[in-house]
Amino acid sequence: MFAGLQVFDDSENILFDLTDRVGRVLGLVRINAGESGSIALPNYDSGQPFASFQRDSSTISGVVGQFVPAVPVIYVSGTVISWVSKTQYTTWLGNSIYVQPVGGWLTYGVY
């Protein structure tokens, strides 16, 4: 009997298959709003890396006045995870919008 997760496209091709291995969380890193940085992970060579950002629930949600929340952009390269937070103005529907960075937790591991 299979145990795990498989995701298929419309043509029944496998897009994602976790029936032969199990994910393992290696740690959490706190990222403050507007912070950029990186961490080196010595145990990352034991599987396919993943990283996920969960923003704080106390931060703004959705478009509030002229502010839009922005999560950090996450990069994985070898055994290093890095993230970049940007504060900027942009336009949306002809209006100037301030992109507000938000803080939260970065969960990382291997599967």
Secondary structure per residue as TSV (DSSP state, phi and psi in degrees):
chain	resnum	aa	ss	phi	psi
A	1	M	-	360.0	131.6
A	2	F	-	-74.6	148.0
A	3	A	-	-138.2	131.4
A	4	G	S	144.8	-156.5
A	5	L	-	-135.5	131.3
A	6	Q	E	-129.4	138.4
A	7	V	E	-120.9	131.3
A	8	F	E	-117.7	154.0
A	9	D	-	-89.6	-174.3
A	10	D	T	-62.5	-25.8
A	11	S	T	-94.1	12.6
A	12	E	-	66.4	25.0
A	13	N	-	-83.8	141.0
A	14	I	E	-75.0	124.6
A	15	L	E	-96.8	-31.8
A	16	F	E	-149.4	130.8
A	17	D	E	-138.0	114.2
A	18	L	-	-119.7	39.2
A	19	T	S	-91.9	-12.3
A	20	D	S	-113.6	0.7
A	21	R	-	-155.1	159.9
A	22	V	-	-119.7	139.6
A	23	G	-	-71.1	153.1
A	24	R	E	-138.4	123.9
A	25	V	E	-79.7	127.7
A	26	L	E	-96.6	-23.2
A	27	G	E	172.6	179.7
A	28	L	E	-130.5	145.9
A	29	V	E	-131.3	132.2
A	30	R	E	-79.9	128.4
A	31	I	E	-117.3	117.8
A	32	N	-	-81.0	155.0
A	33	A	T	-55.5	128.4
A	34	G	T	82.9	0.4
A	35	E	-	-86.6	138.1
A	36	S	-	-116.4	151.7
A	37	G	E	178.4	-168.8
A	38	S	E	-158.4	161.5
A	39	I	E	-138.6	145.6
A	40	A	E	-98.7	137.1
A	41	L	-	-120.7	104.0
A	42	P	T	-68.4	-23.5
A	43	N	T	-95.6	11.6
A	44	Y	G	-75.3	-12.4
A	45	D	G	-81.5	3.9
A	46	S	G	-93.3	11.6
A	47	G	S	171.6	-174.9
A	48	Q	-	-77.9	123.6
A	49	P	E	-74.6	152.1
A	50	F	E	-141.3	156.5
A	51	A	E	-148.0	142.2
A	52	S	E	-142.4	135.9
A	53	F	E	-106.5	130.4
A	54	Q	E	-118.4	114.2
A	55	R	E	-74.2	157.6
A	56	D	-	-62.4	140.8
A	57	S	T	-72.8	-17.7
A	58	S	T	-83.5	-6.1
A	59	T	S	-80.6	168.0
A	60	I	-	-62.2	152.5
A	61	S	-	-127.1	131.0
A	62	G	S	72.9	-169.3
A	63	V	-	-81.2	119.4
A	64	V	B	-120.0	107.8
A	65	G	T	61.2	-117.5
A	66	Q	T	-107.5	22.1
A	67	F	E	-115.8	141.1
A	68	V	E	-128.1	128.8
A	69	P	E	-70.4	145.0
A	70	A	E	-134.2	122.1
A	71	V	-	-84.1	156.8
A	72	P	-	-66.7	151.8
A	73	V	E	-87.1	128.6
A	74	I	E	-109.5	135.0
A	75	Y	E	-123.3	139.9
A	76	V	E	-120.2	123.7
A	77	S	E	-138.7	109.2
A	78	G	T	63.4	-119.3
A	79	T	T	-106.4	22.6
A	80	V	E	-122.3	131.8
A	81	I	E	-108.7	129.3
A	82	S	E	-128.5	159.0
A	83	W	E	-143.6	149.1
A	84	V	E	-131.7	126.1
A	85	S	-	-108.1	137.6
A	86	K	-	-125.3	137.8
A	87	T	-	-111.3	125.4
A	88	Q	E	-158.4	166.2
A	89	Y	E	-101.9	144.9
A	90	T	E	-143.6	175.9
A	91	T	E	-115.9	143.6
A	92	W	E	-145.5	119.4
A	93	L	T	54.6	38.6
A	94	G	T	80.8	1.3
A	95	N	E	-108.4	147.3
A	96	S	E	-78.0	127.1
A	97	I	E	-123.1	134.5
A	98	Y	E	-91.6	122.3
A	99	V	E	-86.0	115.2
A	100	Q	E	-96.7	114.0
A	101	P	E	-66.7	147.7
A	102	V	-	-121.5	152.2
A	103	G	-	-94.1	167.6
A	104	G	E	171.7	-157.0
A	105	W	E	-119.1	135.4
A	106	L	E	-101.1	117.7
A	107	T	E	-99.4	133.6
A	108	Y	E	-136.8	155.3
A	109	G	E	-177.1	-162.5
A	110	V	E	-133.9	154.8
A	111	Y	-	-136.1	360.0
